[in-house]
Amino acid sequence: MTGEPATRHVVVMGVSGAGKTTVARGVAAVTGLTFAEADEFHSAANVARMRAGVPLDDAARWPWLRALADWMTARHREGVSTVLACSALRRSYRDVLRQGPPAVDFVHLAGPTEVIRERLALRAGHYMPASLLDSQTATLEPLSPDEQALVLDLRLSTDDLITKTVNHLNLPHHP
């Protein structure tokens, strides 16, 4: 017994436009887990780069990923479970997130690029331009068999994605 509180930490991942935020917010609503949007942790410089259509490189991502891991660790120490909407495109990025709390489950919303491109074309008010989808798709590394993960087809309804996530991860239902 380590004396640490029992918490759960879930990262809903995928490329921009996959539905990460919508699903993660839904999981938070059903379970009571504390939600965070990884985009809100980006520096002003990172946001400016993406707004200008310039993909982030690893040097720009490392501090952001460490901040996310630190946020999950702080919540863990408070005894608070979390659900995070985060691209987590590469194994090395997911490894940084895993350095936070004792265990992190990943839910990858995967699907055809054409479907995501259509969604991005309809999205308004987000700094991530559709022009960066190809760079995100090229960066994406599929989950390895040794990663604690669930892969879901993003074409499912939002309700189905939330239900499958909650049930597969055996997350508590919030009264």
Secondary structure, DSSP 4 states (H G I P E B T S, - for coil): ---PPP--EEEEE-STTSSHHHHHHHHHHHH-PEEEEGGGGS-HHHHHHHHTTPPP-HHHHHHHHHHHHHHHHHHHHTT--EEEE----SHHHHHHHHTSSS--EEEEEE--HHHHHHHHHH--S-SS-GGGHHHHHHH--PPPTTS-EEEEETTS-HHHHHHHHHHHTTPPPP-
